[in-house]
Amino acid sequence: MKAVPLNRYIAFFSIAVAGCALDLASKSWIFNRPGMSDGHVQWVWNGVFGFRTDVNRGALFGLGQGLTPVFAALSVAAALGILFWLFYVGAANDRLLCVALGCMMAGILGNLYDRLGLHGLQYRSGEPARAVRDWILVMIGKREWPAFNIADSLLVCGAALLVWHALGAKPTGGGQMPENGGGNGESGRQKAAGGHANV
């Protein structure tokens, strides 16, 4: 287990808790607004961007409908994997990874809360609605983008940061200098001595 500075724990859990809280608060706000439970669209920018409540029993973009238990299990596994990678393997020493995975953890927890049915919504049949609450509506021309929520946005932002990191973003925070100082240490001083070290 690699040592991780306290400020990385604070940064990660602050992002995860704040992001999850923002997601859950926004869902509660929009789903409790009068007139928003019947598929009504409240436009912010007419024909482009607005709010409409929906429940999604699948994953991002509505994929895998009806597989809620599978996605809930995968969410738990992903959350545990993130914690292991960050704080046991030591990936949290990289600031960018810490921020990216904090965003992803927030998204995972926000949607897991919904998949477990903790929001208390029910279908008309009385069955608990163990499904993700979506409410952000975006139109791409005349086509409707699949509804999403803040948790989805945090997952996408976290994934984008991971891709950026993988494509060559320099590790930030906690990197160790090579023992030879990257060529500027002892071996460099010997070279600078013009060979006198062999005299």
C-alpha positions as protocol buffer text, in pm:
chain_id: "A"
residue {
  index: 1
  type: MET
  ca { x: 0 y: 0 z: 0 }
}
residue {
  index: 2
  type: LYS
  ca { x: 149 y: 333 z: -109 }
}
residue {
  index: 3
  type: ALA
  ca { x: 132 y: 642 z: 109 }
}
residue {
  index: 4
  type: VAL
  ca { x: -116 y: 903 z: -14 }
}
residue {
  index: 5
  type: PRO
  ca { x: -115 y: 1263 z: 118 }
}
residue {
  index: 6
  type: LEU
  ca { x: -412 y: 1370 z: 329 }
}
residue {
  index: 7
  type: ASN
  ca { x: -501 y: 1646 z: 82 }
}
residue {
  index: 8
  type: ARG
  ca { x: -570 y: 1381 z: -186 }
}
residue {
  index: 9
  type: TYR
  ca { x: -824 y: 1211 z: 39 }
}
residue {
  index: 10
  type: ILE
  ca { x: -986 y: 1548 z: 105 }
}
residue {
  index: 11
  type: ALA
  ca { x: -993 y: 1642 z: -266 }
}
residue {
  index: 12
  type: PHE
  ca { x: -1135 y: 1307 z: -381 }
}
residue {
  index: 13
  type: PHE
  ca { x: -1407 y: 1275 z: -120 }
}
residue {
  index: 14
  type: SER
  ca { x: -1500 y: 1644 z: -149 }
}
residue {
  index: 15
  type: ILE
  ca { x: -1557 y: 1606 z: -524 }
}
residue {
  index: 16
  type: ALA
  ca { x: -1741 y: 1275 z: -482 }
}
residue {
  index: 17
  type: VAL
  ca { x: -1970 y: 1394 z: -201 }
}
residue {
  index: 18
  type: ALA
  ca { x: -2039 y: 1738 z: -348 }
}
residue {
  index: 19
  type: GLY
  ca { x: -2106 y: 1599 z: -696 }
}
residue {
  index: 20
  type: CYS
  ca { x: -2337 y: 1328 z: -566 }
}
residue {
  index: 21
  type: ALA
  ca { x: -2524 y: 1575 z: -344 }
}
residue {
  index: 22
  type: LEU
  ca { x: -2570 y: 1817 z: -636 }
}
residue {
  index: 23
  type: ASP
  ca { x: -2703 y: 1535 z: -854 }
}
residue {
  index: 24
  type: LEU
  ca { x: -2951 y: 1410 z: -595 }
}
residue {
  index: 25
  type: ALA
  ca { x: -3067 y: 1761 z: -503 }
}
residue {
  index: 26
  type: SER
  ca { x: -3127 y: 1853 z: -868 }
}
residue {
  index: 27
  type: LYS
  ca { x: -3326 y: 1533 z: -929 }
}
residue {
  index: 28
  type: SER
  ca { x: -3539 y: 1590 z: -621 }
}
residue {
  index: 29
  type: TRP
  ca { x: -3600 y: 1952 z: -721 }
}
residue {
  index: 30
  type: ILE
  ca { x: -3711 y: 1881 z: -1076 }
}
residue {
  index: 31
  type: PHE
  ca { x: -3916 y: 1569 z: -999 }
}
residue {
  index: 32
  type: ASN
  ca { x: -4106 y: 1755 z: -726 }
}
residue {
  index: 33
  type: ARG
  ca { x: -4190 y: 2056 z: -944 }
}
residue {
  index: 34
  type: PRO
  ca { x: -4563 y: 2083 z: -1023 }
}
residue {
  index: 35
  type: GLY
  ca { x: -4652 y: 1957 z: -1368 }
}
residue {
  index: 36
  type: MET
  ca { x: -4317 y: 1785 z: -1432 }
}
residue {
  index: 37
  type: SER
  ca { x: -4434 y: 1428 z: -1371 }
}
residue {
  index: 38
  type: ASP
  ca { x: -4646 y: 1389 z: -1685 }
}
residue {
  index: 39
  type: GLY
  ca { x: -4378 y: 1417 z: -1955 }
}
residue {
  index: 40
  type: HIS
  ca { x: -4422 y: 1792 z: -1987 }
}
residue {
  index: 41
  type: VAL
  ca { x: -4121 y: 1978 z: -2128 }
}
residue {
  index: 42
  type: GLN
  ca { x: -4017 y: 2302 z: -1962 }
}
residue {
  index: 43
  type: TRP
  ca { x: -3800 y: 2480 z: -2216 }
}
residue {
  index: 44
  type: VAL
  ca { x: -3513 y: 2700 z: -2108 }
}
residue {
  index: 45
  type: TRP
  ca { x: -3412 y: 2763 z: -2469 }
}
residue {
  index: 46
  type: ASN
  ca { x: -3714 y: 2682 z: -2685 }
}
residue {
  index: 47
  type: GLY
  ca { x: -3654 y: 2378 z: -2904 }
}
residue {
  index: 48
  type: VAL
  ca { x: -3290 y: 2341 z: -2791 }
}
residue {
  index: 49
  type: PHE
  ca { x: -3255 y: 2289 z: -2418 }
}
residue {
  index: 50
  type: GLY
  ca { x: -3504 y: 2215 z: -2144 }
}
residue {
  index: 51
  type: PHE
  ca { x: -3621 y: 1991 z: -1862 }
}
residue {
  index: 52
  type: ARG
  ca { x: -3832 y: 1676 z: -1882 }
}
residue {
  index: 53
  type: THR
  ca { x: -3857 y: 1406 z: -1618 }
}
residue {
  index: 54
  type: ASP
  ca { x: -3801 y: 1045 z: -1718 }
}
residue {
  index: 55
  type: VAL
  ca { x: -3685 y: 722 z: -1552 }
}
residue {
  index: 56
  type: ASN
  ca { x: -3423 y: 501 z: -1713 }
}
residue {
  index: 57
  type: ARG
  ca { x: -3398 y: 132 z: -1625 }
}
residue {
  index: 58
  type: GLY
  ca { x: -3083 y: 99 z: -1829 }
}
residue {
  index: 59
  type: ALA
  ca { x: -2742 y: 265 z: -1845 }
}
residue {
  index: 60
  type: LEU
  ca { x: -2610 y: 581 z: -2006 }
}
residue {
  index: 61
  type: PHE
  ca { x: -2812 y: 685 z: -2314 }
}
residue {
  index: 62
  type: GLY
  ca { x: -3079 y: 425 z: -2226 }
}
residue {
  index: 63
  type: LEU
  ca { x: -2869 y: 123 z: -2316 }
}
residue {
  index: 64
  type: GLY
  ca { x: -2946 y: -212 z: -2151 }
}
residue {
  index: 65
  type: GLN
  ca { x: -3307 y: -149 z: -2050 }
}
residue {
  index: 66
  type: GLY
  ca { x: -3428 y: -376 z: -1769 }
}
residue {
  index: 67
  type: LEU
  ca { x: -3081 y: -469 z: -1645 }
}
residue {
  index: 68
  type: THR
  ca { x: -3096 y: -253 z: -1332 }
}
residue {
  index: 69
  type: PRO
  ca { x: -2961 y: -523 z: -1093 }
}
residue {
  index: 70
  type: VAL
  ca { x: -2664 y: -583 z: -1324 }
}
residue {
  index: 71
  type: PHE
  ca { x: -2581 y: -213 z: -1347 }
}
residue {
  index: 72
  type: ALA
  ca { x: -2620 y: -172 z: -971 }
}
residue {
  index: 73
  type: ALA
  ca { x: -2372 y: -455 z: -911 }
}
residue {
  index: 74
  type: LEU
  ca { x: -2131 y: -309 z: -1166 }
}
residue {
  index: 75
  type: SER
  ca { x: -2160 y: 31 z: -995 }
}
residue {
  index: 76
  type: VAL
  ca { x: -2062 y: -118 z: -659 }
}
residue {
  index: 77
  type: ALA
  ca { x: -1769 y: -302 z: -819 }
}
residue {
  index: 78
  type: ALA
  ca { x: -1655 y: 15 z: -997 }
}
residue {
  index: 79
  type: ALA
  ca { x: -1671 y: 220 z: -676 }
}
residue {
  index: 80
  type: LEU
  ca { x: -1464 y: -38 z: -487 }
}
residue {
  index: 81
  type: GLY
  ca { x: -1218 y: -57 z: -776 }
}
residue {
  index: 82
  type: ILE
  ca { x: -1172 y: 320 z: -776 }
}
residue {
  index: 83
  type: LEU
  ca { x: -1100 y: 327 z: -402 }
}
residue {
  index: 84
  type: PHE
  ca { x: -851 y: 40 z: -434 }
}
residue {
  index: 85
  type: TRP
  ca { x: -669 y: 199 z: -728 }
}
residue {
  index: 86
  type: LEU
  ca { x: -651 y: 544 z: -572 }
}
residue {
  index: 87
  type: PHE
  ca { x: -563 y: 470 z: -212 }
}
residue {
  index: 88
  type: TYR
  ca { x: -408 y: 123 z: -210 }
}
residue {
  index: 89
  type: VAL
  ca { x: -220 y: 123 z: -539 }
}
residue {
  index: 90
  type: GLY
  ca { x: -148 y: 494 z: -490 }
}
residue {
  index: 91
  type: ALA
  ca { x: -297 y: 649 z: -804 }
}
residue {
  index: 92
  type: ALA
  ca { x: -428 y: 935 z: -588 }
}
residue {
  index: 93
  type: ASN
  ca { x: -75 y: 1077 z: -585 }
}
residue {
  index: 94
  type: ASP
  ca { x: -157 y: 1197 z: -937 }
}
residue {
  index: 95
  type: ARG
  ca { x: -378 y: 1504 z: -898 }
}
residue {
  index: 96
  type: LEU
  ca { x: -551 y: 1464 z: -1235 }
}
residue {
  index: 97
  type: LEU
  ca { x: -644 y: 1102 z: -1164 }
}
residue {
  index: 98
  type: CYS
  ca { x: -773 y: 1204 z: -824 }
}
residue {
  index: 99
  type: VAL
  ca { x: -1003 y: 1467 z: -976 }
}
residue {
  index: 100
  type: ALA
  ca { x: -1116 y: 1243 z: -1265 }
}
residue {
  index: 101
  type: LEU
  ca { x: -1204 y: 952 z: -1039 }
}
residue {
  index: 102
  type: GLY
  ca { x: -1370 y: 1184 z: -787 }
}
residue {
  index: 103
  type: CYS
  ca { x: -1606 y: 1296 z: -1065 }
}
residue {
  index: 104
  type: MET
  ca { x: -1671 y: 937 z: -1167 }
}
residue {
  index: 105
  type: MET
  ca { x: -1738 y: 830 z: -809 }
}
residue {
  index: 106
  type: ALA
  ca { x: -1992 y: 1112 z: -773 }
}
residue {
  index: 107
  type: GLY
  ca { x: -2172 y: 995 z: -1086 }
}
residue {
  index: 108
  type: ILE
  ca { x: -2162 y: 630 z: -983 }
}
residue {
  index: 109
  type: LEU
  ca { x: -2309 y: 702 z: -639 }
}
residue {
  index: 110
  type: GLY
  ca { x: -2577 y: 938 z: -771 }
}
residue {
  index: 111
  type: ASN
  ca { x: -2712 y: 683 z: -1017 }
}
residue {
  index: 112
  type: LEU
  ca { x: -2663 y: 389 z: -778 }
}
residue {
  index: 113
  type: TYR
  ca { x: -2889 y: 568 z: -528 }
}
residue {
  index: 114
  type: ASP
  ca { x: -3160 y: 572 z: -793 }
}
residue {
  index: 115
  type: ARG
  ca { x: -3106 y: 212 z: -908 }
}
residue {
  index: 116
  type: LEU
  ca { x: -3158 y: 94 z: -552 }
}
residue {
  index: 117
  type: GLY
  ca { x: -3494 y: 276 z: -548 }
}
residue {
  index: 118
  type: LEU
  ca { x: -3394 y: 497 z: -256 }
}
residue {
  index: 119
  type: HIS
  ca { x: -3569 y: 799 z: -414 }
}
residue {
  index: 120
  type: GLY
  ca { x: -3907 y: 642 z: -330 }
}
residue {
  index: 121
  type: LEU
  ca { x: -4067 y: 678 z: -674 }
}
residue {
  index: 122
  type: GLN
  ca { x: -4320 y: 417 z: -784 }
}
residue {
  index: 123
  type: TYR
  ca { x: -4467 y: 308 z: -1115 }
}
residue {
  index: 124
  type: ARG
  ca { x: -4844 y: 331 z: -1157 }
}
residue {
  index: 125
  type: SER
  ca { x: -4864 y: -38 z: -1071 }
}
residue {
  index: 126
  type: GLY
  ca { x: -4723 y: 43 z: -728 }
}
residue {
  index: 127
  type: GLU
  ca { x: -4393 y: -130 z: -803 }
}
residue {
  index: 128
  type: PRO
  ca { x: -4085 y: 62 z: -674 }
}
residue {
  index: 129
  type: ALA
  ca { x: -3915 y: 247 z: -958 }
}
residue {
  index: 130
  type: ARG
  ca { x: -3561 y: 114 z: -930 }
}
residue {
  index: 131
  type: ALA
  ca { x: -3444 y: 332 z: -1215 }
}
residue {
  index: 132
  type: VAL
  ca { x: -3230 y: 637 z: -1276 }
}
residue {
  index: 133
  type: ARG
  ca { x: -3403 y: 974 z: -1277 }
}
residue {
  index: 134
  type: ASP
  ca { x: -3317 y: 1173 z: -1592 }
}
residue {
  index: 135
  type: TRP
  ca { x: -3430 y: 1529 z: -1651 }
}
residue {
  index: 136
  type: ILE
  ca { x: -3198 y: 1724 z: -1884 }
}
residue {
  index: 137
  type: LEU
  ca { x: -3326 y: 1745 z: -2242 }
}
residue {
  index: 138
  type: VAL
  ca { x: -3107 y: 1860 z: -2531 }
}
residue {
  index: 139
  type: MET
  ca { x: -3208 y: 1878 z: -2898 }
}
residue {
  index: 140
  type: ILE
  ca { x: -2949 y: 1827 z: -3172 }
}
residue {
  index: 141
  type: GLY
  ca { x: -3123 y: 1996 z: -3460 }
}
residue {
  index: 142
  type: LYS
  ca { x: -3455 y: 1813 z: -3476 }
}
residue {
  index: 143
  type: ARG
  ca { x: -3322 y: 1505 z: -3303 }
}
residue {
  index: 144
  type: GLU
  ca { x: -3362 y: 1451 z: -2932 }
}
residue {
  index: 145
  type: TRP
  ca { x: -3048 y: 1358 z: -2740 }
}
residue {
  index: 146
  type: PRO
  ca { x: -3118 y: 1086 z: -2478 }
}
residue {
  index: 147
  type: ALA
  ca { x: -3220 y: 1251 z: -2151 }
}
residue {
  index: 148
  type: PHE
  ca { x: -2951 y: 1261 z: -1883 }
}
residue {
  index: 149
  type: ASN
  ca { x: -2870 y: 1404 z: -1542 }
}
residue {
  index: 150
  type: ILE
  ca { x: -2581 y: 1560 z: -1352 }
}
residue {
  index: 151
  type: ALA
  ca { x: -2445 y: 1218 z: -1249 }
}
residue {
  index: 152
  type: ASP
  ca { x: -2418 y: 1123 z: -1617 }
}
residue {
  index: 153
  type: SER
  ca { x: -2239 y: 1451 z: -1687 }
}
residue {
  index: 154
  type: LEU
  ca { x: -1990 y: 1385 z: -1408 }
}
residue {
  index: 155
  type: LEU
  ca { x: -1923 y: 1035 z: -1542 }
}
residue {
  index: 156
  type: VAL
  ca { x: -1854 y: 1174 z: -1889 }
}
residue {
  index: 157
  type: CYS
  ca { x: -1628 y: 1450 z: -1752 }
}
residue {
  index: 158
  type: GLY
  ca { x: -1436 y: 1197 z: -1544 }
}
residue {
  index: 159
  type: ALA
  ca { x: -1397 y: 964 z: -1841 }
}
residue {
  index: 160
  type: ALA
  ca { x: -1277 y: 1255 z: -2059 }
}
residue {
  index: 161
  type: LEU
  ca { x: -1013 y: 1344 z: -1799 }
}
residue {
  index: 162
  type: LEU
  ca { x: -897 y: 980 z: -1791 }
}
residue {
  index: 163
  type: VAL
  ca { x: -861 y: 979 z: -2170 }
}
residue {
  index: 164
  type: TRP
  ca { x: -665 y: 1305 z: -2152 }
}
residue {
  index: 165
  type: HIS
  ca { x: -441 y: 1150 z: -1888 }
}
residue {
  index: 166
  type: ALA
  ca { x: -392 y: 835 z: -2097 }
}
residue {
  index: 167
  type: LEU
  ca { x: -304 y: 1040 z: -2406 }
}
residue {
  index: 168
  type: GLY
  ca { x: -9 y: 1198 z: -2233 }
}
residue {
  index: 169
  type: ALA
  ca { x: -107 y: 1454 z: -1972 }
}
residue {
  index: 170
  type: LYS
  ca { x: 192 y: 1482 z: -1737 }
}
residue {
  index: 171
  type: PRO
  ca { x: 142 y: 1329 z: -1390 }
}
residue {
  index: 172
  type: THR
  ca { x: 75 y: 1602 z: -1135 }
}
residue {
  index: 173
  type: GLY
  ca { x: 179 y: 1600 z: -774 }
}
residue {
  index: 174
  type: GLY
  ca { x: 395 y: 1350 z: -597 }
}
residue {
  index: 175
  type: GLY
  ca { x: 625 y: 1249 z: -884 }
}
residue {
  index: 176
  type: GLN
  ca { x: 972 y: 1132 z: -778 }
}
residue {
  index: 177
  type: MET
  ca { x: 1290 y: 1262 z: -939 }
}
residue {
  index: 178
  type: PRO
  ca { x: 1519 y: 990 z: -1079 }
}
residue {
  index: 179
  type: GLU
  ca { x: 1809 y: 895 z: -852 }
}
residue {
  index: 180
  type: ASN
  ca { x: 2060 y: 1041 z: -1095 }
}
residue {
  index: 181
  type: GLY
  ca { x: 1866 y: 1366 z: -1110 }
}
residue {
  index: 182
  type: GLY
  ca { x: 1762 y: 1310 z: -1469 }
}
residue {
  index: 183
  type: GLY
  ca { x: 2120 y: 1338 z: -1590 }
}
residue {
  index: 184
  type: ASN
  ca { x: 2193 y: 1657 z: -1397 }
}
residue {
  index: 185
  type: GLY
  ca { x: 2312 y: 1491 z: -1074 }
}
residue {
  index: 186
  type: GLU
  ca { x: 2632 y: 1310 z: -979 }
}
residue {
  index: 187
  type: SER
  ca { x: 2697 y: 1168 z: -1325 }
}
residue {
  index: 188
  type: GLY
  ca { x: 2651 y: 1514 z: -1473 }
}
residue {
  index: 189
  type: ARG
  ca { x: 2904 y: 1664 z: -1228 }
}
residue {
  index: 190
  type: GLN
  ca { x: 3155 y: 1396 z: -1315 }
}
residue {
  index: 191
  type: LYS
  ca { x: 3120 y: 1478 z: -1684 }
}
residue {
  index: 192
  type: ALA
  ca { x: 3156 y: 1846 z: -1608 }
}
residue {
  index: 193
  type: ALA
  ca { x: 3483 y: 1772 z: -1428 }
}
residue {
  index: 194
  type: GLY
  ca { x: 3642 y: 1691 z: -1759 }
}
residue {
  index: 195
  type: GLY
  ca { x: 3740 y: 1338 z: -1660 }
}
residue {
  index: 196
  type: HIS
  ca { x: 3933 y: 1436 z: -1341 }
}
residue {
  index: 197
  type: ALA
  ca { x: 3729 y: 1177 z: -1150 }
}
residue {
  index: 198
  type: ASN
  ca { x: 3948 y: 910 z: -1313 }
}
residue {
  index: 199
  type: VAL
  ca { x: 4277 y: 1065 z: -1206 }
}
